[in-house]
Each structure stands twice: as C-alpha cells, then as structure tokens.
Amino acid sequence: MSERLTLKIFGLVQGVGFRYSVQKEAEKRGFIGYIKNLNDGSVELVAEGDKNDLKNFIQWCYNGVGLAQVRKIEEDWSEAVGNFDNFVISF
C-alpha cells in the first residue's frame, strides 16, 4: 500500500545540492512527489511510495547527501493521493 510522506528538513540544506541529490535518490527508489526550498532555510519534501521504503529514505536523507548537514526532520504521514507523475524539484 502506498503512503504519502511529507518532510520538513532543517540544517544546511540549501545551496549544497541537497534537492538534486534527493531527486536522484527518490527517482532511483521509484517515488513520486517533489522537493523545494522554503523561505525559512529549510526544505519541504513530499514523496509517495511504499511505507518501509519511505522510512529508509528518511535515514538516507540524514546520511546520504554530500555537503548537506541535516539537523532535524519533521515527519507527517498520510494516505497517498497519487496526483504526481514523477519526482521533481519545485521552485
């Protein structure tokens, strides 16, 4: 069953290629959704996919993204809506 995960990611996550790394990894894992910078310096990520895969993706976000330094991630889970075609960087 598909779930929707919304993350607000805090730390050094803007200006270090974080969104591009996340997009590549999300596509590799077969997720759909988006990632975008927020005005407060954080990043918003919305992804739909298998719940266990999404849980593993949260850990990847903490550890797998080059120069980024993730300090905190807020999670919100809901049912998948299915209104995305792929995973994109939103501006």
C-alpha contacts under 8 A as a table, 3 or more apart, distances in Angstrom:
res1	aa1	res2	aa2	distance
1	M	49	G	7.98
1	M	50	D	6.26
1	M	51	K	7.56
2	S	48	E	6.49
2	S	49	G	4.88
2	S	50	D	4.90
2	S	51	K	6.56
2	S	79	E	7.13
2	S	80	A	5.70
3	E	48	E	5.50
3	E	49	G	5.58
3	E	50	D	6.09
3	E	51	K	5.67
3	E	77	W	7.15
3	E	78	S	6.15
3	E	79	E	4.90
3	E	80	A	4.53
4	R	46	V	7.02
4	R	47	A	5.76
4	R	48	E	4.42
4	R	49	G	6.79
4	R	77	W	5.80
4	R	78	S	5.14
4	R	79	E	5.42
4	R	80	A	4.49
4	R	81	V	7.36
5	L	45	L	7.88
5	L	46	V	5.67
5	L	47	A	5.32
5	L	48	E	6.25
5	L	54	L	7.20
5	L	75	E	6.94
5	L	76	D	5.86
5	L	77	W	4.83
5	L	78	S	6.59
6	T	44	E	7.24
6	T	45	L	5.66
6	T	46	V	4.44
6	T	47	A	6.59
6	T	75	E	5.91
6	T	76	D	5.07
6	T	77	W	6.43
7	L	43	V	7.99
7	L	44	E	5.70
7	L	45	L	5.01
7	L	46	V	6.38
7	L	73	I	6.40
7	L	74	E	5.51
7	L	75	E	4.83
7	L	76	D	6.43
8	K	42	S	6.69
8	K	43	V	5.73
8	K	44	E	4.71
8	K	45	L	6.48
8	K	73	I	5.67
8	K	74	E	5.13
8	K	75	E	6.85
9	I	13	V	7.58
9	I	42	S	5.53
9	I	43	V	5.11
9	I	44	E	6.37
9	I	45	L	7.76
9	I	70	V	6.85
9	I	71	R	7.75
9	I	72	K	6.05
9	I	73	I	4.56
9	I	74	E	6.55
10	F	13	V	6.86
10	F	41	G	7.39
10	F	42	S	4.81
10	F	43	V	6.78
10	F	70	V	5.88
10	F	71	R	5.57
10	F	72	K	5.15
10	F	73	I	6.20
11	G	41	G	7.84
11	G	42	S	6.81
11	G	68	A	7.66
11	G	69	Q	5.61
11	G	70	V	4.65
11	G	71	R	4.70
11	G	72	K	6.80
12	L	16	V	7.64
12	L	68	A	5.36
12	L	69	Q	4.85
12	L	70	V	6.20
12	L	71	R	7.74
13	V	16	V	6.34
13	V	17	G	7.81
13	V	18	F	5.69
13	V	19	R	7.94
13	V	41	G	7.50
13	V	42	S	6.61
13	V	43	V	6.80
13	V	68	A	5.21
13	V	69	Q	6.50
13	V	70	V	6.70
14	Q	17	G	7.15
14	Q	18	F	6.63
14	Q	19	R	7.91
14	Q	37	N	6.92
14	Q	41	G	6.62
14	Q	42	S	7.28
14	Q	43	V	7.50
14	Q	68	A	7.88
15	G	18	F	7.49
16	V	66	G	7.89
16	V	67	L	5.93
16	V	68	A	5.94
17	G	20	Y	5.42
17	G	21	S	6.28
17	G	66	G	7.93
17	G	67	L	7.81
17	G	68	A	7.67
18	F	21	S	5.23
18	F	22	V	6.12
18	F	65	V	6.18
18	F	66	G	7.62
18	F	67	L	7.93
18	F	68	A	6.16
19	R	22	V	5.11
19	R	23	Q	6.05
19	R	35	I	6.31
19	R	36	K	7.04
19	R	89	I	6.72
20	Y	23	Q	5.06
20	Y	24	K	6.30
20	Y	89	I	7.42
21	S	24	K	5.30
21	S	25	E	6.28
21	S	65	V	6.17
22	V	25	E	5.14
22	V	26	A	5.91
22	V	35	I	7.84
22	V	61	C	7.35
22	V	65	V	7.40
23	Q	26	A	5.12
23	Q	27	E	6.11
23	Q	34	Y	7.79
23	Q	35	I	7.40
23	Q	87	F	6.36
23	Q	88	V	6.49
23	Q	89	I	6.88
24	K	27	E	5.24
24	K	28	K	6.18
25	E	28	K	4.97
25	E	29	R	6.23
26	A	29	R	5.11
26	A	30	G	6.20
26	A	31	F	5.23
26	A	32	I	7.41
26	A	47	A	7.95
26	A	87	F	6.78
27	E	30	G	4.99
27	E	31	F	5.77
27	E	32	I	7.38
27	E	86	N	7.56
27	E	87	F	6.23
28	K	31	F	7.78
29	R	53	D	7.77
30	G	49	G	7.29
31	F	47	A	5.98
31	F	48	E	5.55
31	F	49	G	5.28
31	F	86	N	7.19
31	F	87	F	6.49
32	I	47	A	5.53
32	I	48	E	5.35
32	I	49	G	7.07
32	I	84	F	5.85
32	I	85	D	6.31
32	I	86	N	4.51
32	I	87	F	4.44
32	I	88	V	7.95
33	G	45	L	7.66
33	G	46	V	5.26
33	G	47	A	4.50
33	G	48	E	6.20
33	G	84	F	5.67
33	G	85	D	7.66
33	G	86	N	6.19
33	G	87	F	4.54
33	G	88	V	6.47
34	Y	45	L	5.85
34	Y	46	V	5.39
34	Y	47	A	6.56
34	Y	87	F	5.18
34	Y	88	V	4.70
34	Y	89	I	5.55
34	Y	90	S	6.14
35	I	43	V	6.99
35	I	44	E	5.60
35	I	45	L	4.30
35	I	46	V	6.38
35	I	87	F	7.93
35	I	88	V	6.58
35	I	89	I	5.08
35	I	90	S	5.86
36	K	43	V	5.67
36	K	44	E	5.39
36	K	45	L	6.61
36	K	89	I	5.92
36	K	90	S	4.96
36	K	91	F	6.04
37	N	41	G	6.95
37	N	42	S	6.24
37	N	43	V	4.52
37	N	44	E	6.37
37	N	90	S	7.99
37	N	91	F	7.29
38	L	41	G	5.75
38	L	42	S	5.41
38	L	43	V	5.46
38	L	44	E	6.72
39	N	42	S	7.25
47	A	54	L	7.76
47	A	87	F	7.69
48	E	54	L	7.81
48	E	80	A	5.95
48	E	82	G	7.55
49	G	53	D	7.07
49	G	54	L	6.54
49	G	80	A	7.72
50	D	53	D	5.25
50	D	54	L	6.15
51	K	54	L	5.04
51	K	55	K	6.21
52	N	55	K	5.06
52	N	56	N	6.38
53	D	56	N	5.17
53	D	57	F	6.20
54	L	57	F	4.80
54	L	58	I	6.43
55	K	58	I	5.29
55	K	59	Q	6.95
56	N	59	Q	5.31
56	N	60	W	6.40
57	F	60	W	4.85
57	F	61	C	6.19
58	I	61	C	5.09
58	I	62	Y	6.63
59	Q	62	Y	5.19
59	Q	63	N	6.40
60	W	63	N	5.10
60	W	64	G	4.99
60	W	65	V	7.66
61	C	64	G	5.75
61	C	65	V	6.48
61	C	70	V	7.58
62	Y	65	V	7.49
62	Y	69	Q	7.70
62	Y	70	V	5.60
62	Y	71	R	8.00
65	V	68	A	5.79
70	V	73	I	7.55
82	G	85	D	7.96
84	F	87	F	7.51
